Amino acid sequence: MRVMKWSMIALAVSAGTTQFATASSQDDAKGFVEDSTFSINTRALYFSRDRRNNPSTAQSRQEETGLGFNGLYQSGFTQGTIGVGVDVIGLLGVKLDSGKGRAGTGLFPTGSDGRSQDDYSKGGGAIKFRISDTVLKVGDQYTTAPVFASDDSRLLPELPQGISITSNEIKGLKLEAGHFTSIVAQSQTYKDSIGSYEPITGTGLRDANFVGGVYSWTPEFTTSLYYSKVEDYWRKYYANVNWTHALSDDQSLAFDFNIYDTKSEGAGLQRAEKDNTTKLDNRAFSLQGAYTIGAHTFTLAAQKVTGDGDYGYGVDGGGTVFLANSIARSDFNAEGEKSFQARYDINMATFGIPGLSFMTRYVTGSGANTGTTSNGKEWERDIEAKYVIQSGAAKDLSLRLRQATYRSGDGVYYGSPSIDELRLIAQYPLNIL
């Protein structure tokens, strides 16, 4: 699942107006060592999922706790016309609590005996080259393109392998392209494991290519357009329009429109938990609007899938679903499904408690064609509380509670009619260099 946050939208707007300087980034290069950074993000995660004695599975409850370490070293670029550098990623996951009857949360690799491994690690590196404001990177790297986005919703993130190029040569315009051949799944340690994690019919990612860009027309208005093709799965077009506007010092409006056009290619493989007999030829779109007044933000969203098949993703990255109603548990992305969301956020900094925030939302979907029904219905309610320590030795330590309640009388979501889910997350970023 991927939730499109307003903070990400604001970042895109900011990037289009502030990151492009008159002098190129390579002109300002200080050196391989001098510009180096090294950080370790530590994440403790308690994950509980109760399927409420779902008769379709022998295991109705999953509950595990883990500790993850995400280390990232980024060198600077050597000086000269062509700058050269490296990025190195190191990931370690440690099991704190689990059990044979409670495994399967997606936090850890699972052995043949059904038990989660005590620990696991993975990593990699990439060499990078920079000319002016264009960077070419070859190797292991995280991705954020809306048609190829790695997922970081568990203990450790997905890690794709391939080639990417990002160009910021034109003020307000970001262009990017990529060629990727494998992904290490969140709870696995070997390449091409995305095929086993996201149960896919076939052998996982073969070859994925994408190209696209984001243009900031004004500080308030941005648009995006992307194209991707995943061998033997599908080709996708993606477009986005985002507009934000300040009404006064403490009031603002924001609108975000996303659309995917997906069509099967080659063998037309799909996710195994979905209907594999239907060739994809669909459009999935969402429109989201938010009104902020002081500490309060009120959001409404509508989403619709038209055409043949569900909106498919996963083999092209678990984060490749920039739709408004892709939330904690469900994506509301079944064939023919329409869904609506109401959301409320409050920032307690206005009331003298900086760093504390709350969120709740409710999404209802209907009209889902699941193969067993043409009018499948589902709903989900999410509640979240988050606190980020603002100063002192534990500055930037975040504590988050996320609770999700999902119901479907038609078993729209993977055949599970009832799911209660709880996540407790403590995260601490440590900048060493």
PLY file of the C-alpha trace (Angstrom):
ply
format ascii 1.0
element vertex 433
property float x
property float y
property float z
element edge 432
property int vertex1
property int vertex2
end_header
0.00 0.00 0.00
1.12 3.53 -0.57
-0.52 6.61 0.90
-0.03 9.85 -1.05
0.80 12.37 1.66
0.33 16.12 1.31
3.90 16.57 2.59
5.16 14.72 -0.51
3.12 17.02 -2.73
4.52 20.09 -1.01
8.03 18.70 -1.47
7.46 18.32 -5.20
6.27 21.91 -5.43
9.26 23.14 -3.44
11.69 21.11 -5.54
10.41 22.67 -8.72
11.08 26.19 -7.52
14.11 26.07 -5.21
16.51 23.26 -6.08
17.56 24.62 -9.45
20.35 27.15 -9.07
22.17 29.24 -11.68
25.41 27.37 -11.04
25.18 23.62 -11.56
25.49 21.17 -8.70
28.69 19.74 -10.17
30.27 23.21 -10.25
29.80 23.31 -6.47
31.22 19.82 -5.84
33.57 19.80 -2.84
34.91 16.28 -3.29
34.30 12.57 -2.74
35.02 12.67 1.01
34.20 16.29 1.79
30.55 15.97 0.72
30.01 12.51 2.21
27.07 11.69 4.49
26.36 8.61 6.60
23.10 7.93 8.41
21.46 5.02 10.22
17.71 4.87 10.59
16.59 2.59 13.42
13.03 1.28 13.41
11.30 -0.83 16.07
8.00 -2.24 14.85
5.25 -4.21 16.59
2.81 -5.64 14.04
-0.44 -7.39 14.93
-3.07 -8.61 12.44
-6.24 -10.38 13.55
-8.27 -11.98 10.77
-11.00 -12.69 13.33
-11.09 -16.47 12.82
-11.40 -16.20 9.07
-12.58 -19.67 7.96
-10.52 -19.54 4.76
-7.21 -19.87 6.60
-5.91 -22.01 9.44
-4.05 -19.03 10.92
-6.31 -16.21 12.05
-3.73 -14.14 13.96
-0.26 -12.82 13.10
1.84 -10.97 15.67
5.56 -10.14 15.55
8.02 -7.52 16.76
11.31 -6.58 15.12
14.16 -4.09 15.09
15.50 -2.80 11.80
18.65 -0.84 10.93
18.93 1.02 7.62
22.42 2.38 7.02
23.13 4.65 4.06
26.51 6.06 3.08
26.48 8.65 0.27
29.78 9.97 -0.93
30.18 13.35 -2.49
31.20 13.74 -6.14
34.76 14.21 -7.28
35.50 17.61 -8.77
35.71 18.24 -12.50
33.38 18.10 -15.47
32.26 14.58 -14.59
31.84 13.88 -10.89
32.10 10.31 -9.62
30.75 8.93 -6.33
29.27 5.88 -4.62
26.26 5.02 -2.45
26.38 2.07 -0.05
23.30 0.56 1.64
23.36 -1.83 4.59
20.18 -3.35 6.09
19.75 -5.54 9.16
16.55 -6.94 10.67
16.42 -8.59 14.11
13.49 -10.60 15.45
12.45 -9.56 18.97
9.26 -11.58 19.32
7.42 -14.12 17.18
6.12 -17.69 17.18
5.28 -20.45 14.71
1.58 -19.77 15.09
2.00 -15.99 14.83
4.48 -15.62 11.93
3.68 -14.23 8.49
3.45 -10.47 9.07
5.97 -9.75 6.31
8.61 -8.50 8.78
10.96 -11.50 8.46
11.87 -14.34 6.10
10.01 -17.54 6.99
11.67 -20.95 7.02
10.27 -24.30 5.85
9.12 -24.98 9.42
6.86 -21.92 9.34
8.99 -19.95 11.80
10.49 -16.51 11.20
14.27 -16.19 11.03
16.02 -14.70 14.05
17.76 -12.10 11.88
18.47 -11.28 8.28
20.59 -8.77 6.37
21.00 -7.40 2.90
22.69 -4.53 1.19
24.40 -3.27 -1.90
25.96 -0.31 -3.56
25.78 1.92 -6.59
28.28 3.97 -8.52
27.08 7.40 -9.59
28.20 9.99 -12.13
27.19 13.64 -12.33
27.46 16.12 -15.17
26.10 19.57 -14.38
22.70 18.78 -12.74
22.25 15.30 -14.23
23.03 12.15 -12.21
23.46 8.61 -13.57
23.35 5.83 -10.97
24.13 2.14 -11.56
23.47 -0.51 -8.93
21.33 -0.92 -5.80
19.10 2.09 -5.12
15.75 3.16 -3.71
13.16 4.44 -6.21
10.28 6.89 -5.87
8.84 7.20 -9.40
5.03 6.74 -9.43
5.44 3.89 -11.96
8.37 2.21 -10.16
8.47 2.90 -6.42
10.13 0.77 -3.74
8.08 0.05 -0.61
9.13 0.82 2.99
6.03 -0.20 4.95
7.58 -3.00 7.03
10.82 -3.41 8.99
13.21 -2.95 6.05
12.57 -1.43 2.61
12.56 -3.07 -0.81
15.85 -2.65 -2.68
15.77 -2.52 -6.51
18.77 -3.12 -8.78
19.26 -1.25 -12.04
20.17 2.00 -13.75
18.56 5.40 -13.22
19.15 8.88 -14.55
17.77 12.08 -13.03
18.10 15.50 -14.63
17.36 18.92 -13.13
18.96 20.97 -15.91
15.88 23.09 -16.63
14.49 25.28 -13.88
11.27 23.79 -12.53
11.60 20.55 -14.51
12.70 17.19 -13.13
13.21 14.41 -15.70
14.01 10.81 -14.81
14.31 7.39 -16.42
15.20 3.93 -15.22
16.01 0.38 -16.29
15.64 -2.23 -13.51
16.09 -6.00 -13.60
15.41 -7.17 -10.02
14.12 -6.19 -6.58
15.01 -7.55 -3.16
11.70 -7.81 -1.28
11.19 -6.24 2.15
11.36 -9.51 4.08
13.89 -11.33 1.86
17.61 -11.18 1.17
18.05 -12.33 -2.44
17.50 -10.66 -5.78
14.25 -11.37 -7.66
12.61 -12.18 -4.31
9.81 -9.73 -5.13
8.30 -12.63 -7.08
7.92 -14.75 -3.97
6.98 -11.96 -1.57
4.18 -10.52 -3.71
3.08 -13.93 -4.91
3.30 -13.37 -8.66
2.43 -15.87 -11.35
5.81 -16.38 -12.96
9.35 -15.71 -11.79
9.12 -12.11 -10.63
10.57 -9.00 -12.23
12.20 -9.61 -15.59
12.84 -6.20 -17.05
11.26 -2.85 -16.17
11.80 0.47 -17.93
10.30 3.87 -17.21
10.62 7.52 -18.19
8.83 10.65 -17.00
9.04 13.94 -15.23
7.54 16.60 -12.99
7.13 20.23 -14.01
6.35 23.10 -11.65
4.49 25.72 -13.64
4.22 27.97 -10.58
5.04 27.51 -6.88
1.42 26.34 -6.47
0.84 24.24 -9.60
2.70 21.10 -10.73
2.03 18.32 -13.25
3.61 14.90 -13.80
3.66 12.43 -16.69
5.28 8.94 -16.70
5.44 5.82 -18.86
6.62 2.35 -17.85
6.77 -1.15 -19.29
7.36 -4.34 -17.30
8.22 -7.31 -19.49
5.45 -9.95 -19.61
3.27 -7.97 -17.18
2.01 -4.58 -18.33
2.66 -1.12 -19.64
1.48 1.93 -17.72
0.86 5.60 -18.26
0.59 7.85 -15.20
-0.41 11.49 -14.92
-0.77 13.83 -11.95
-2.04 17.38 -11.44
-1.48 19.09 -8.10
-2.55 22.58 -7.00
-2.13 24.23 -3.62
-3.29 27.72 -2.70
-2.96 29.79 0.48
-6.20 31.57 1.29
-4.71 33.40 4.28
-2.00 32.97 6.89
-3.79 29.97 8.44
-6.03 28.71 5.62
-5.22 26.83 2.42
-6.70 24.59 -0.26
-5.01 21.65 -2.01
-6.17 19.41 -4.85
-4.47 16.30 -6.20
-5.50 14.23 -9.25
-3.86 10.90 -10.18
-4.57 8.52 -13.05
-3.03 5.21 -14.20
-3.73 3.60 -17.56
-2.60 -0.05 -17.47
-2.64 -2.69 -20.21
-1.29 -6.25 -20.24
1.86 -6.90 -22.26
3.41 -10.18 -23.42
2.32 -13.08 -21.21
0.11 -10.71 -19.22
1.16 -12.10 -15.83
-0.54 -10.77 -12.70
-0.52 -11.10 -8.94
-1.49 -14.64 -7.94
-3.98 -13.52 -5.29
-5.98 -11.69 -7.97
-7.84 -13.02 -11.01
-5.09 -14.23 -13.35
-7.44 -15.04 -16.22
-8.33 -11.43 -17.02
-5.99 -9.42 -19.22
-5.56 -5.91 -17.82
-6.91 -2.96 -19.76
-8.06 -0.42 -17.18
-7.91 3.11 -15.87
-7.59 3.87 -12.14
-7.97 7.48 -11.05
-8.47 9.48 -7.88
-9.26 13.08 -6.97
-8.42 14.41 -3.53
-9.14 17.81 -2.01
-8.04 19.20 1.36
-8.97 22.33 3.28
-6.69 23.47 6.11
-7.67 26.00 8.74
-5.30 26.49 11.62
-4.49 23.12 13.17
-7.25 21.29 11.29
-7.20 19.67 7.84
-10.35 18.19 6.28
-9.89 15.91 3.25
-12.33 14.30 0.82
-11.35 11.87 -1.94
-13.01 9.82 -4.69
-11.48 6.93 -6.61
-12.63 4.73 -9.49
-11.32 1.76 -11.50
-12.78 1.26 -14.99
-12.11 -1.33 -17.68
-10.88 -4.90 -17.35
-9.04 -6.20 -14.28
-7.80 -4.64 -11.05
-5.17 -1.93 -10.94
-2.04 -4.14 -10.86
1.25 -3.36 -9.15
3.85 -5.03 -6.91
6.29 -6.60 -9.31
7.18 -3.01 -10.27
7.60 -2.02 -6.62
5.24 -2.27 -3.66
4.90 1.52 -3.56
3.66 1.93 -7.14
0.14 2.98 -6.23
-0.11 6.77 -5.97
-3.89 6.71 -5.52
-5.78 8.59 -2.81
-7.59 5.55 -1.42
-4.55 3.27 -1.22
-4.35 3.31 2.57
-3.15 1.15 5.45
-4.88 -2.14 4.60
-6.76 -1.96 1.29
-6.12 -0.18 -2.00
-9.78 -0.16 -3.11
-8.43 -1.06 -6.56
-10.64 -3.96 -7.70
-12.15 -4.08 -11.18
-15.09 -1.68 -11.43
-14.72 -0.46 -7.85
-15.58 3.07 -6.80
-14.61 4.39 -3.36
-14.89 7.53 -1.27
-12.81 8.83 1.62
-13.31 11.31 4.45
-10.26 12.23 6.54
-9.44 14.54 9.43
-5.96 15.65 10.64
-5.02 17.83 13.59
-1.62 19.34 14.36
-1.27 19.90 18.09
1.57 22.43 17.67
-1.16 25.08 17.46
-2.20 24.12 20.98
1.31 24.24 22.41
2.40 20.61 21.81
4.75 20.69 18.78
5.48 17.30 17.26
2.13 15.74 18.20
-0.46 14.98 15.53
-3.56 12.83 15.05
-5.32 11.47 11.98
-8.47 9.45 11.29
-10.09 8.45 8.00
-12.86 6.28 6.64
-13.03 4.79 3.14
-15.94 2.86 1.67
-15.89 0.99 -1.63
-18.54 -0.73 -3.76
-19.06 -2.24 -7.20
-15.95 -4.44 -7.02
-15.91 -7.28 -9.56
-14.05 -10.09 -7.78
-15.02 -13.06 -9.91
-17.52 -14.27 -7.29
-19.55 -11.05 -7.17
-20.03 -8.02 -9.38
-20.89 -5.71 -6.48
-18.29 -6.42 -3.84
-18.25 -3.99 -0.93
-15.56 -3.10 1.59
-14.74 -0.40 4.10
-11.75 0.61 6.23
-11.27 2.93 9.20
-7.77 4.09 10.19
-6.63 5.94 13.31
-3.12 7.26 13.80
-1.28 9.19 16.52
2.31 10.39 16.10
4.75 12.28 18.27
8.20 13.53 17.24
10.53 14.66 20.01
11.61 18.21 19.24
14.82 18.69 21.26
17.34 17.05 23.55
19.32 13.84 23.18
16.36 12.03 21.61
15.57 14.80 19.09
13.77 13.48 15.97
12.76 10.22 17.66
9.24 9.49 16.41
6.62 7.35 18.13
3.62 6.26 16.08
0.48 4.22 16.73
-1.51 3.03 13.69
-4.76 1.09 13.95
-6.78 -0.18 10.99
-10.19 -1.88 10.91
-11.23 -3.54 7.65
-14.51 -5.25 6.78
-15.93 -6.85 3.62
-18.91 -9.14 3.42
-17.73 -10.23 -0.04
-14.10 -10.97 0.80
-12.87 -8.33 -1.68
-9.47 -8.06 -0.03
-7.63 -11.38 -0.51
-10.74 -13.26 0.65
-10.53 -11.91 4.22
-13.87 -10.48 5.39
-12.56 -8.98 8.66
-9.14 -7.66 9.61
-8.07 -5.69 12.69
-4.51 -4.43 12.50
-2.26 -2.58 14.95
1.23 -1.19 14.41
3.43 0.47 17.03
6.46 2.14 15.44
9.44 3.83 17.08
11.91 5.36 14.63
15.15 7.19 15.29
17.31 8.71 12.53
20.97 9.10 13.40
23.14 11.31 11.19
26.75 10.29 11.75
28.33 12.36 8.97
0 1
1 2
2 3
3 4
4 5
5 6
6 7
7 8
8 9
9 10
10 11
11 12
12 13
13 14
14 15
15 16
16 17
17 18
18 19
19 20
20 21
21 22
22 23
23 24
24 25
25 26
26 27
27 28
28 29
29 30
30 31
31 32
32 33
33 34
34 35
35 36
36 37
37 38
38 39
39 40
40 41
41 42
42 43
43 44
44 45
45 46
46 47
47 48
48 49
49 50
50 51
51 52
52 53
53 54
54 55
55 56
56 57
57 58
58 59
59 60
60 61
61 62
62 63
63 64
64 65
65 66
66 67
67 68
68 69
69 70
70 71
71 72
72 73
73 74
74 75
75 76
76 77
77 78
78 79
79 80
80 81
81 82
82 83
83 84
84 85
85 86
86 87
87 88
88 89
89 90
90 91
91 92
92 93
93 94
94 95
95 96
96 97
97 98
98 99
99 100
100 101
101 102
102 103
103 104
104 105
105 106
106 107
107 108
108 109
109 110
110 111
111 112
112 113
113 114
114 115
115 116
116 117
117 118
118 119
119 120
120 121
121 122
122 123
123 124
124 125
125 126
126 127
127 128
128 129
129 130
130 131
131 132
132 133
133 134
134 135
135 136
136 137
137 138
138 139
139 140
140 141
141 142
142 143
143 144
144 145
145 146
146 147
147 148
148 149
149 150
150 151
151 152
152 153
153 154
154 155
155 156
156 157
157 158
158 159
159 160
160 161
161 162
162 163
163 164
164 165
165 166
166 167
167 168
168 169
169 170
170 171
171 172
172 173
173 174
174 175
175 176
176 177
177 178
178 179
179 180
180 181
181 182
182 183
183 184
184 185
185 186
186 187
187 188
188 189
189 190
190 191
191 192
192 193
193 194
194 195
195 196
196 197
197 198
198 199
199 200
200 201
201 202
202 203
203 204
204 205
205 206
206 207
207 208
208 209
209 210
210 211
211 212
212 213
213 214
214 215
215 216
216 217
217 218
218 219
219 220
220 221
221 222
222 223
223 224
224 225
225 226
226 227
227 228
228 229
229 230
230 231
231 232
232 233
233 234
234 235
235 236
236 237
237 238
238 239
239 240
240 241
241 242
242 243
243 244
244 245
245 246
246 247
247 248
248 249
249 250
250 251
251 252
252 253
253 254
254 255
255 256
256 257
257 258
258 259
259 260
260 261
261 262
262 263
263 264
264 265
265 266
266 267
267 268
268 269
269 270
270 271
271 272
272 273
273 274
274 275
275 276
276 277
277 278
278 279
279 280
280 281
281 282
282 283
283 284
284 285
285 286
286 287
287 288
288 289
289 290
290 291
291 292
292 293
293 294
294 295
295 296
296 297
297 298
298 299
299 300
300 301
301 302
302 303
303 304
304 305
305 306
306 307
307 308
308 309
309 310
310 311
311 312
312 313
313 314
314 315
315 316
316 317
317 318
318 319
319 320
320 321
321 322
322 323
323 324
324 325
325 326
326 327
327 328
328 329
329 330
330 331
331 332
332 333
333 334
334 335
335 336
336 337
337 338
338 339
339 340
340 341
341 342
342 343
343 344
344 345
345 346
346 347
347 348
348 349
349 350
350 351
351 352
352 353
353 354
354 355
355 356
356 357
357 358
358 359
359 360
360 361
361 362
362 363
363 364
364 365
365 366
366 367
367 368
368 369
369 370
370 371
371 372
372 373
373 374
374 375
375 376
376 377
377 378
378 379
379 380
380 381
381 382
382 383
383 384
384 385
385 386
386 387
387 388
388 389
389 390
390 391
391 392
392 393
393 394
394 395
395 396
396 397
397 398
398 399
399 400
400 401
401 402
402 403
403 404
404 405
405 406
406 407
407 408
408 409
409 410
410 411
411 412
412 413
413 414
414 415
415 416
416 417
417 418
418 419
419 420
420 421
421 422
422 423
423 424
424 425
425 426
426 427
427 428
428 429
429 430
430 431
431 432
